[in-house]
Amino acid sequence: MRHVLYAALCATAFGGVAPAAALSINSLFVFGDSNVDIGRAAAELAGDPADGVVVPPNTVDGRSADGTILPEFLADRVGVPQRNYGWGGAQAGPDNILGILIPGASDTLKTGTLSQIDEFDLFLGGGAADADALYLVFAGSNDLFFADKNDQTAVDAAVASADANLRTAVTRLSDLGARNIVVATRTPRPVLSDAPTVTDEPDPDARNDAAGRQLSAAIAMLVTDLDPVLPADVLLFDAYAIIREIIAGSGSNGFDLYSDAPADYCVPPGEPQKPDCSTLINFDAAHKTSAVHGILADRFIDQFDLRAAPAPVPLPAAGWLLVVALGSIAATRTRKAA
């Protein structure tokens, strides 16, 4: 509402965004996919994913990384509690691809981002969302999962669907009372592209990343569209650009020289997780390591000058006595006037 953080992604080759004014928050609410899921999907699948009961928000279990991920780093480093609704496999709409891909996991189907916001709405119980909290939406990648990356029409349709659902998600959060909403772009896939669309990418292996770039451009545009018209401040966190910066500096920034080879993932296909992934960027074919998440958190905090809101200072006993006395005087005057 007050400021727009919009990176013209295609025009600037995914350059960084300008910092926002200082943002003081008292808590963090998280919605989205495996980039922010701290264990709901893993815990649900480890139990009975068809019993009609899903595990609650903030369930901690396996993550799509080798350790701590973005929302955990943010909550810890800023010093605020989080309430995390995220689900691995969540799409931007109501559905989750896990419920489609895994037989017998019917409970996971309606755990997409819009379903998570339904859950949040129930949590509010008819009340308003906390205007002093930060609301992070990190979703859209799984909307591309079933799209043929060699078919521009299919990718266009998937991006359009994700865009429409993300706009709905942000608008609903604003309508519920959220006033600080951050929307993140898709993370890069291992085989990188610099093309804005799959049609423009000659390497078939890089078209997944090209599709992601198209999605990220749409996410940036929805931020610039919605920020001026909603009561909430709608802000962009360009995770894609930051990770590309990490990749560009690899070999000299504490990370091993970047490789897109599956053998160099933290979890190579068909093999166990490597014992130490602290210098690697790719956790697997779709996710980044905890070390990358830690940098994302630092950049997030720096970009928004994020800090914990000061706790209310309680009035000393003498102060409360003064408030009571003033109230009594006001009541006496009111009676006299009557």
One Martini backbone bead per residue (centre of mass of N, CA, C, O) as a GRO file, in nm:
protein
  338
    1MET     BB    1   0.062   0.060  -0.025
    2ARG     BB    2   0.314   0.257   0.044
    3HIS     BB    3   0.490   0.038  -0.115
    4VAL     BB    4   0.688  -0.080  -0.396
    5LEU     BB    5   0.833  -0.407  -0.476
    6TYR     BB    6   0.964  -0.400  -0.807
    7ALA     BB    7   1.097  -0.629  -1.028
    8ALA     BB    8   1.208  -0.625  -1.354
    9LEU     BB    9   1.287  -0.924  -1.439
   10CYS     BB   10   1.339  -0.928  -1.742
   11ALA     BB   11   1.486  -0.646  -1.775
   12THR     BB   12   1.706  -0.721  -1.513
   13ALA     BB   13   1.790  -1.013  -1.475
   14PHE     BB   14   1.710  -1.047  -1.179
   15GLY     BB   15   1.727  -0.818  -0.995
   16GLY     BB   16   1.723  -0.636  -0.732
   17VAL     BB   17   1.567  -0.486  -0.462
   18ALA     BB   18   1.459  -0.242  -0.285
   19PRO     BB   19   1.444  -0.121   0.013
   20ALA     BB   20   1.261  -0.095   0.283
   21ALA     BB   21   1.112   0.001   0.533
   22ALA     BB   22   1.086  -0.045   0.840
   23LEU     BB   23   0.988  -0.367   1.001
   24SER     BB   24   0.761  -0.428   1.255
   25ILE     BB   25   0.708  -0.735   1.440
   26ASN     BB   26   0.525  -1.005   1.631
   27SER     BB   27   0.488  -1.207   1.377
   28LEU     BB   28   0.461  -1.524   1.183
   29PHE     BB   29   0.303  -1.606   0.873
   30VAL     BB   30   0.271  -1.921   0.684
   31PHE     BB   31   0.256  -1.988   0.323
   32GLY     BB   32   0.278  -2.302   0.129
   33ASP     BB   33   0.546  -2.490   0.051
   34SER     BB   34   0.851  -2.658   0.075
   35ASN     BB   35   1.003  -2.384   0.136
   36VAL     BB   36   0.816  -2.371   0.434
   37ASP     BB   37   0.798  -2.660   0.532
   38ILE     BB   38   0.849  -2.804   0.870
   39GLY     BB   39   0.649  -3.103   0.854
   40ARG     BB   40   0.358  -3.177   0.760
   41ALA     BB   41   0.394  -3.376   0.526
   42ALA     BB   42   0.576  -3.583   0.666
   43ALA     BB   43   0.385  -3.647   0.903
   44GLU     BB   44   0.139  -3.737   0.741
   45LEU     BB   45   0.284  -3.969   0.578
   46ALA     BB   46   0.378  -4.123   0.846
   47GLY     BB   47   0.094  -4.178   0.890
   48ASP     BB   48  -0.253  -4.120   0.823
   49PRO     BB   49  -0.352  -3.991   0.501
   50ALA     BB   50  -0.681  -4.125   0.544
   51ASP     BB   51  -0.838  -4.026   0.833
   52GLY     BB   52  -0.942  -3.706   0.816
   53VAL     BB   53  -0.665  -3.600   0.954
   54VAL     BB   54  -0.461  -3.328   1.003
   55VAL     BB   55  -0.193  -3.181   1.070
   56PRO     BB   56  -0.084  -2.918   1.228
   57PRO     BB   57   0.039  -2.642   1.267
   58ASN     BB   58   0.386  -2.650   1.341
   59THR     BB   59   0.482  -2.909   1.241
   60VAL     BB   60   0.769  -3.105   1.314
   61ASP     BB   61   0.985  -3.230   1.053
   62GLY     BB   62   1.047  -3.295   0.760
   63ARG     BB   63   1.246  -3.150   0.504
   64SER     BB   64   1.353  -2.976   0.197
   65ALA     BB   65   1.629  -3.031   0.366
   66ASP     BB   66   1.925  -3.040   0.588
   67GLY     BB   67   1.743  -2.826   0.760
   68THR     BB   68   1.696  -2.530   0.816
   69ILE     BB   69   1.456  -2.281   0.727
   70LEU     BB   70   1.343  -1.978   0.656
   71PRO     BB   71   1.120  -1.936   0.886
   72GLU     BB   72   1.309  -2.023   1.116
   73PHE     BB   73   1.522  -1.810   1.079
   74LEU     BB   74   1.340  -1.567   1.110
   75ALA     BB   75   1.221  -1.618   1.391
   76ASP     BB   76   1.498  -1.635   1.535
   77ARG     BB   77   1.641  -1.362   1.435
   78VAL     BB   78   1.399  -1.170   1.520
   79GLY     BB   79   1.210  -1.279   1.765
   80VAL     BB   80   0.953  -1.456   1.663
   81PRO     BB   81   0.671  -1.607   1.614
   82GLN     BB   82   0.530  -1.890   1.446
   83ARG     BB   83   0.276  -1.974   1.190
   84ASN     BB   84   0.268  -2.283   1.008
   85TYR     BB   85   0.089  -2.385   0.699
   86GLY     BB   86   0.273  -2.546   0.537
   87TRP     BB   87   0.307  -2.754   0.227
   88GLY     BB   88   0.416  -2.999   0.070
   89GLY     BB   89   0.286  -2.960  -0.266
   90ALA     BB   90   0.166  -2.695  -0.283
   91GLN     BB   91  -0.048  -2.494  -0.427
   92ALA     BB   92  -0.202  -2.191  -0.487
   93GLY     BB   93  -0.442  -2.330  -0.438
   94PRO     BB   94  -0.624  -2.591  -0.278
   95ASP     BB   95  -0.408  -2.790  -0.380
   96ASN     BB   96  -0.217  -3.107  -0.376
   97ILE     BB   97   0.003  -3.319  -0.536
   98LEU     BB   98   0.010  -3.555  -0.328
   99GLY     BB   99  -0.299  -3.635  -0.366
  100ILE     BB  100  -0.231  -3.732  -0.668
  101LEU     BB  101   0.045  -3.910  -0.649
  102ILE     BB  102  -0.057  -4.053  -0.373
  103PRO     BB  103  -0.174  -4.328  -0.270
  104GLY     BB  104  -0.366  -4.274   0.020
  105ALA     BB  105  -0.339  -3.926   0.034
  106SER     BB  106  -0.617  -3.757   0.073
  107ASP     BB  107  -0.552  -3.543   0.304
  108THR     BB  108  -0.355  -3.365   0.110
  109LEU     BB  109  -0.522  -3.230  -0.116
  110LYS     BB  110  -0.651  -2.988   0.086
  111THR     BB  111  -0.334  -2.806   0.114
  112GLY     BB  112  -0.327  -2.558  -0.017
  113THR     BB  113  -0.305  -2.225   0.003
  114LEU     BB  114  -0.613  -2.168   0.021
  115SER     BB  115  -0.658  -2.380   0.244
  116GLN     BB  116  -0.473  -2.243   0.451
  117ILE     BB  117  -0.649  -1.985   0.468
  118ASP     BB  118  -0.897  -2.125   0.573
  119GLU     BB  119  -0.758  -2.217   0.834
  120PHE     BB  120  -0.693  -1.932   0.933
  121ASP     BB  121  -0.982  -1.830   0.947
  122LEU     BB  122  -1.066  -2.030   1.168
  123PHE     BB  123  -0.859  -1.932   1.376
  124LEU     BB  124  -0.991  -1.644   1.404
  125GLY     BB  125  -1.307  -1.665   1.459
  126GLY     BB  126  -1.395  -1.371   1.317
  127GLY     BB  127  -1.150  -1.224   1.333
  128ALA     BB  128  -0.867  -1.043   1.302
  129ALA     BB  129  -0.585  -0.993   1.175
  130ASP     BB  130  -0.269  -0.917   1.248
  131ALA     BB  131  -0.126  -0.606   1.170
  132ASP     BB  132   0.177  -0.681   1.312
  133ALA     BB  133   0.222  -0.894   1.112
  134LEU     BB  134   0.373  -1.141   0.903
  135TYR     BB  135   0.303  -1.247   0.556
  136LEU     BB  136   0.398  -1.549   0.396
  137VAL     BB  137   0.419  -1.622   0.037
  138PHE     BB  138   0.522  -1.957  -0.094
  139ALA     BB  139   0.419  -2.005  -0.426
  140GLY     BB  140   0.361  -2.199  -0.759
  141SER     BB  141   0.553  -2.429  -0.849
  142ASN     BB  142   0.334  -2.674  -0.851
  143ASP     BB  143   0.175  -2.560  -1.104
  144LEU     BB  144   0.417  -2.675  -1.301
  145PHE     BB  145   0.442  -2.986  -1.276
  146PHE     BB  146   0.230  -3.084  -1.523
  147ALA     BB  147   0.377  -2.917  -1.723
  148ASP     BB  148   0.494  -2.886  -2.037
  149LYS     BB  149   0.810  -2.744  -2.100
  150ASN     BB  150   0.762  -2.765  -2.435
  151ASP     BB  151   0.481  -2.602  -2.375
  152GLN     BB  152   0.374  -2.288  -2.381
  153THR     BB  153   0.070  -2.318  -2.331
  154ALA     BB  154   0.093  -2.483  -2.069
  155VAL     BB  155   0.257  -2.275  -1.912
  156ASP     BB  156   0.065  -2.039  -1.934
  157ALA     BB  157  -0.167  -2.179  -1.780
  158ALA     BB  158  -0.014  -2.231  -1.514
  159VAL     BB  159   0.062  -1.938  -1.454
  160ALA     BB  160  -0.225  -1.822  -1.456
  161SER     BB  161  -0.328  -1.993  -1.221
  162ALA     BB  162  -0.125  -1.904  -1.009
  163ASP     BB  163  -0.180  -1.603  -1.027
  164ALA     BB  164  -0.480  -1.608  -0.948
  165ASN     BB  165  -0.439  -1.750  -0.669
  166LEU     BB  166  -0.241  -1.544  -0.546
  167ARG     BB  167  -0.430  -1.305  -0.560
  168THR     BB  168  -0.638  -1.432  -0.375
  169ALA     BB  169  -0.459  -1.475  -0.128
  170VAL     BB  170  -0.378  -1.181  -0.079
  171THR     BB  171  -0.664  -1.062  -0.064
  172ARG     BB  172  -0.763  -1.232   0.174
  173LEU     BB  173  -0.557  -1.138   0.381
  174SER     BB  174  -0.637  -0.843   0.366
  175ASP     BB  175  -0.941  -0.886   0.442
  176LEU     BB  176  -0.857  -1.013   0.731
  177GLY     BB  177  -0.603  -0.781   0.814
  178ALA     BB  178  -0.358  -0.782   0.668
  179ARG     BB  179  -0.051  -0.551   0.629
  180ASN     BB  180   0.199  -0.772   0.578
  181ILE     BB  181   0.290  -0.885   0.252
  182VAL     BB  182   0.484  -1.159   0.128
  183VAL     BB  183   0.612  -1.244  -0.197
  184ALA     BB  184   0.758  -1.516  -0.358
  185THR     BB  185   0.973  -1.650  -0.565
  186ARG     BB  186   1.102  -1.877  -0.752
  187THR     BB  187   1.324  -2.113  -0.756
  188PRO     BB  188   1.580  -2.249  -0.894
  189ARG     BB  189   1.689  -2.467  -1.111
  190PRO     BB  190   1.966  -2.636  -1.181
  191VAL     BB  191   1.905  -2.570  -1.478
  192LEU     BB  192   1.978  -2.282  -1.624
  193SER     BB  193   1.816  -1.969  -1.712
  194ASP     BB  194   1.767  -1.655  -1.929
  195ALA     BB  195   1.480  -1.696  -2.005
  196PRO     BB  196   1.137  -1.589  -2.013
  197THR     BB  197   1.078  -1.854  -2.183
  198VAL     BB  198   1.055  -2.163  -2.329
  199THR     BB  199   1.078  -2.067  -2.624
  200ASP     BB  200   1.366  -1.912  -2.555
  201GLU     BB  201   1.475  -2.206  -2.480
  202PRO     BB  202   1.706  -2.435  -2.620
  203ASP     BB  203   1.725  -2.598  -2.353
  204PRO     BB  204   1.541  -2.849  -2.228
  205ASP     BB  205   1.670  -2.858  -1.931
  206ALA     BB  206   1.599  -2.529  -1.887
  207ARG     BB  207   1.275  -2.501  -1.897
  208ASN     BB  208   1.200  -2.507  -1.603
  209ASP     BB  209   1.338  -2.238  -1.535
  210ALA     BB  210   1.189  -2.068  -1.744
  211ALA     BB  211   0.911  -2.113  -1.619
  212GLY     BB  212   0.991  -1.983  -1.348
  213ARG     BB  213   1.049  -1.702  -1.463
  214GLN     BB  214   0.762  -1.651  -1.557
  215LEU     BB  215   0.637  -1.676  -1.278
  216SER     BB  216   0.805  -1.453  -1.137
  217ALA     BB  217   0.700  -1.225  -1.314
  218ALA     BB  218   0.405  -1.257  -1.224
  219ILE     BB  219   0.456  -1.204  -0.924
  220ALA     BB  220   0.567  -0.919  -0.956
  221MET     BB  221   0.308  -0.806  -1.090
  222LEU     BB  222   0.107  -0.860  -0.858
  223VAL     BB  223   0.242  -0.669  -0.663
  224THR     BB  224   0.214  -0.405  -0.835
  225ASP     BB  225  -0.102  -0.431  -0.850
  226LEU     BB  226  -0.193  -0.470  -0.534
  227ASP     BB  227  -0.061  -0.256  -0.353
  228PRO     BB  228  -0.242   0.006  -0.438
  229VAL     BB  229  -0.546  -0.151  -0.372
  230LEU     BB  230  -0.465  -0.242  -0.091
  231PRO     BB  231  -0.436  -0.211   0.247
  232ALA     BB  232  -0.194  -0.365   0.209
  233ASP     BB  233   0.132  -0.450   0.209
  234VAL     BB  234   0.287  -0.550  -0.096
  235LEU     BB  235   0.566  -0.772  -0.122
  236LEU     BB  236   0.889  -0.851  -0.257
  237PHE     BB  237   1.066  -1.171  -0.278
  238ASP     BB  238   1.368  -1.251  -0.459
  239ALA     BB  239   1.480  -1.559  -0.456
  240TYR     BB  240   1.594  -1.601  -0.735
  241ALA     BB  241   1.809  -1.372  -0.741
  242ILE     BB  242   1.969  -1.458  -0.491
  243ILE     BB  243   2.052  -1.741  -0.591
  244ARG     BB  244   2.199  -1.641  -0.843
  245GLU     BB  245   2.415  -1.492  -0.681
  246ILE     BB  246   2.528  -1.738  -0.538
  247ILE     BB  247   2.606  -1.890  -0.793
  248ALA     BB  248   2.797  -1.669  -0.915
  249GLY     BB  249   2.988  -1.686  -0.636
  250SER     BB  250   3.080  -1.956  -0.658
  251GLY     BB  251   3.402  -2.052  -0.508
  252SER     BB  252   3.407  -1.756  -0.312
  253ASN     BB  253   3.140  -1.784  -0.083
  254GLY     BB  254   3.151  -2.098   0.049
  255PHE     BB  255   3.083  -2.235  -0.212
  256ASP     BB  256   3.078  -2.447  -0.436
  257LEU     BB  257   3.112  -2.488  -0.743
  258TYR     BB  258   2.878  -2.490  -0.960
  259SER     BB  259   2.637  -2.766  -1.005
  260ASP     BB  260   2.385  -2.956  -1.199
  261ALA     BB  261   2.458  -3.225  -1.103
  262PRO     BB  262   2.313  -3.481  -0.935
  263ALA     BB  263   2.578  -3.576  -0.784
  264ASP     BB  264   2.582  -3.267  -0.638
  265TYR     BB  265   2.378  -3.319  -0.454
  266CYS     BB  266   2.280  -3.378  -0.141
  267VAL     BB  267   2.058  -3.573  -0.294
  268PRO     BB  268   2.110  -3.813  -0.479
  269PRO     BB  269   1.979  -4.017  -0.685
  270GLY     BB  270   1.939  -4.311  -0.494
  271GLU     BB  271   2.070  -4.164  -0.243
  272PRO     BB  272   2.201  -4.057   0.025
  273GLN     BB  273   2.269  -3.825   0.227
  274LYS     BB  274   2.500  -3.616   0.281
  275PRO     BB  275   2.684  -3.528   0.561
  276ASP     BB  276   2.778  -3.249   0.400
  277CYS     BB  277   2.596  -2.939   0.275
  278SER     BB  278   2.727  -2.644   0.340
  279THR     BB  279   2.855  -2.609   0.018
  280LEU     BB  280   2.578  -2.643  -0.105
  281ILE     BB  281   2.285  -2.569  -0.307
  282ASN     BB  282   2.162  -2.842  -0.390
  283PHE     BB  283   1.952  -3.072  -0.257
  284ASP     BB  284   1.783  -3.105  -0.523
  285ALA     BB  285   1.579  -3.066  -0.805
  286ALA     BB  286   1.394  -2.832  -0.612
  287HIS     BB  287   1.606  -2.764  -0.377
  288LYS     BB  288   1.762  -2.613  -0.104
  289THR     BB  289   1.978  -2.552   0.126
  290SER     BB  290   2.025  -2.439   0.440
  291ALA     BB  291   2.243  -2.234   0.362
  292VAL     BB  292   2.057  -2.079   0.168
  293HIS     BB  293   1.831  -2.012   0.368
  294GLY     BB  294   2.009  -1.835   0.548
  295ILE     BB  295   2.056  -1.616   0.334
  296LEU     BB  296   1.765  -1.548   0.277
  297ALA     BB  297   1.708  -1.445   0.561
  298ASP     BB  298   1.912  -1.214   0.565
  299ARG     BB  299   1.795  -1.067   0.316
  300PHE     BB  300   1.514  -1.027   0.425
  301ILE     BB  301   1.590  -0.858   0.671
  302ASP     BB  302   1.737  -0.636   0.512
  303GLN     BB  303   1.519  -0.544   0.309
  304PHE     BB  304   1.296  -0.486   0.561
  305ASP     BB  305   1.411  -0.418   0.828
  306LEU     BB  306   1.372  -0.650   1.033
  307ARG     BB  307   1.174  -0.648   1.341
  308ALA     BB  308   1.090  -0.649   1.659
  309ALA     BB  309   0.844  -0.556   1.835
  310PRO     BB  310   0.785  -0.385   2.097
  311ALA     BB  311   0.689  -0.430   2.399
  312PRO     BB  312   0.466  -0.351   2.608
  313VAL     BB  313   0.457  -0.112   2.862
  314PRO     BB  314   0.388  -0.131   3.175
  315LEU     BB  315   0.219   0.013   3.411
  316PRO     BB  316   0.253   0.135   3.691
  317ALA     BB  317   0.070   0.155   3.969
  318ALA     BB  318   0.053   0.468   3.965
  319GLY     BB  319  -0.060   0.487   3.679
  320TRP     BB  320  -0.330   0.337   3.729
  321LEU     BB  321  -0.432   0.534   3.943
  322LEU     BB  322  -0.446   0.776   3.751
  323VAL     BB  323  -0.651   0.657   3.553
  324VAL     BB  324  -0.878   0.618   3.762
  325ALA     BB  325  -0.895   0.914   3.855
  326LEU     BB  326  -0.963   1.038   3.580
  327GLY     BB  327  -1.223   0.873   3.541
  328SER     BB  328  -1.372   0.984   3.789
  329ILE     BB  329  -1.371   1.280   3.707
  330ALA     BB  330  -1.524   1.244   3.439
  331ALA     BB  331  -1.781   1.123   3.568
  332THR     BB  332  -1.851   1.363   3.750
  333ARG     BB  333  -1.881   1.575   3.526
  334THR     BB  334  -2.108   1.430   3.377
  335ARG     BB  335  -2.317   1.440   3.607
  336LYS     BB  336  -2.321   1.748   3.640
  337ALA     BB  337  -2.410   1.814   3.350
  338ALA     BB  338  -2.683   1.650   3.392
   0.00000   0.00000   0.00000
